[in-house]
Amino acid sequence: MELKRIDHKLTVCKVTAVSDIDLSSDFYFIGKTDEEISLVCKTEDTPQNTVARDDGWRGFRIQGVLDFSLIGILAKLSGILADHKIGIFAVSTYNTDYILVKEENFEKAMTVLAAEGYTIA
C-alpha cells in the first residue's frame, strides 16, 4: 500500500463560524457537529479568529480510492504508530484516509511504516 506525504505544515483548530474559514484554500477539512466546528488546514491558512489552535502537525494519505468494503486499513496504520508511541489525528474523506502526526514524530512515522512494508511517496 502506498502512502503519500503531504508537504505542508498543518494546524488543527476550532472556529466559531464556517464563515471564518477561507474556503478558497486548496487544502482543508471541516468537521461540524452540534458542539463544534473543527478545521484542519495549512498553518498559513489558519483563521485569525480561532477558539482553540494546535500547530505543528504533518500528514500523509493512503494513495488511491479506498472501497468502503475494505476493513482495518486505518486500524492497522494507527496500531503500528501506537506501538511506536506516535499519536495520530485521523481524517477521512469519501476517497481515502489522512493521518496526521506531530511534526517531531513525522520522520519516525515514515520510517516505521516503510519498515512495515508501506511505500512512501
Backbone torsions as a table, in degrees:
resi	resn	phi	psi	omega
1	MET	NA	139.0	-177.5
2	GLU	-100.9	134.9	176.5
3	LEU	-113.1	135.7	-177.8
4	LYS	-111.6	121.6	176.6
5	ARG	-64.0	144.2	170.6
6	ILE	-100.5	124.7	-169.7
7	ASP	-75.6	-20.5	-174.2
8	HIS	-95.7	158.5	173.4
9	LYS	-78.2	143.4	-173.6
10	LEU	-121.8	155.8	176.5
11	THR	-126.3	140.4	173.4
12	VAL	-110.4	126.7	-176.7
13	CYS	-149.4	171.0	173.2
14	LYS	-117.3	139.3	177.6
15	VAL	-124.1	163.3	-178.9
16	THR	-86.4	-25.7	-177.7
17	ALA	-149.1	145.7	177.2
18	VAL	-60.4	-29.5	-179.9
19	SER	-64.9	-15.4	175.3
20	ASP	-74.7	-14.6	-174.0
21	ILE	-94.0	135.5	175.6
22	ASP	-80.3	97.7	-176.7
23	LEU	-73.5	-5.1	176.2
24	SER	-86.9	-6.3	177.0
25	SER	-61.7	153.0	-175.7
26	ASP	-88.5	-4.6	-178.9
27	PHE	-150.2	115.8	173.2
28	TYR	-167.8	157.0	172.9
29	PHE	-126.3	135.2	175.7
30	ILE	-120.3	132.9	172.9
31	GLY	-122.6	122.9	-178.2
32	LYS	-125.4	126.6	176.1
33	THR	-128.1	-174.6	176.5
34	ASP	-72.0	-8.9	-177.7
35	GLU	-108.6	-25.2	-173.4
36	GLU	-164.1	166.1	169.3
37	ILE	-121.3	113.1	180.0
38	SER	-103.5	148.3	-178.5
39	LEU	-138.0	134.7	167.2
40	VAL	-116.2	126.6	-177.4
41	CYS	-151.3	169.9	171.1
42	LYS	-59.3	141.2	-177.3
43	THR	-55.8	-40.1	-178.9
44	GLU	-69.2	-14.6	179.4
45	ASP	-99.8	6.2	-178.0
46	THR	-64.8	130.1	178.0
47	PRO	-61.0	150.9	178.7
48	GLN	-70.3	-33.6	-176.2
49	ASN	-94.8	75.4	176.6
50	THR	-102.3	149.0	175.2
51	VAL	-80.4	-40.9	177.5
52	ALA	-147.9	151.2	-174.4
53	ARG	-149.6	137.6	176.4
54	ASP	-134.0	106.4	179.4
55	ASP	-86.5	175.9	171.4
56	GLY	87.9	31.0	177.8
57	TRP	-105.7	148.3	170.6
58	ARG	-129.5	161.3	-176.0
59	GLY	-149.8	172.6	174.0
60	PHE	-149.1	161.3	177.7
61	ARG	-125.6	157.0	172.7
62	ILE	-79.7	121.3	-176.2
63	GLN	-69.1	143.6	176.8
64	GLY	92.6	176.7	179.2
65	VAL	-96.6	124.8	-179.2
66	LEU	-92.6	129.9	176.3
67	ASP	-72.0	141.3	-178.9
68	PHE	-63.0	-18.2	-179.8
69	SER	-80.3	-11.4	178.6
70	LEU	-70.5	135.4	-174.1
71	ILE	-122.0	135.3	169.2
72	GLY	89.0	3.0	-177.4
73	ILE	-64.6	-52.2	-180.0
74	LEU	-65.1	-37.9	179.0
75	ALA	-62.4	-41.4	-179.2
76	LYS	-66.3	-47.1	179.4
77	LEU	-61.2	-47.1	-178.3
78	SER	-66.9	-33.2	177.4
79	GLY	-65.8	-42.8	177.1
80	ILE	-60.6	-46.4	-179.1
81	LEU	-66.6	-39.4	178.1
82	ALA	-62.5	-38.7	178.0
83	ASP	-60.6	-23.7	179.1
84	HIS	-105.2	18.4	175.9
85	LYS	60.7	37.4	177.7
86	ILE	-112.3	112.7	177.9
87	GLY	-76.5	155.4	-177.7
88	ILE	-130.7	161.6	166.9
89	PHE	-128.3	114.3	-174.6
90	ALA	-105.1	142.3	176.6
91	VAL	-135.8	137.4	178.4
92	SER	-117.7	145.8	172.1
93	THR	-115.8	-179.0	177.5
94	TYR	-60.2	-39.0	-175.1
95	ASN	-83.9	-39.0	-169.3
96	THR	-159.1	-175.2	179.3
97	ASP	-115.1	146.3	176.1
98	TYR	-119.3	138.7	177.3
99	ILE	-123.3	128.0	177.1
100	LEU	-109.1	141.1	173.9
101	VAL	-132.1	157.9	177.3
102	LYS	-62.8	145.6	-173.9
103	GLU	-53.3	-38.6	-177.9
104	GLU	-69.3	-14.5	178.5
105	ASN	-105.2	-1.5	-171.1
106	PHE	-63.3	-51.2	-177.8
107	GLU	-65.4	-37.5	176.2
108	LYS	-62.2	-42.3	179.1
109	ALA	-61.2	-43.6	180.0
110	MET	-64.3	-40.7	179.6
111	THR	-65.6	-45.5	-179.4
112	VAL	-62.4	-45.2	-178.3
113	LEU	-69.1	-35.8	175.7
114	ALA	-63.5	-39.5	178.7
115	ALA	-65.2	-25.7	178.3
116	GLU	-87.3	5.3	174.4
117	GLY	100.9	2.2	177.3
118	TYR	-80.5	142.3	174.8
119	THR	-89.2	129.5	-178.8
120	ILE	-107.7	123.7	178.8
121	ALA	-112.9	NA	NA
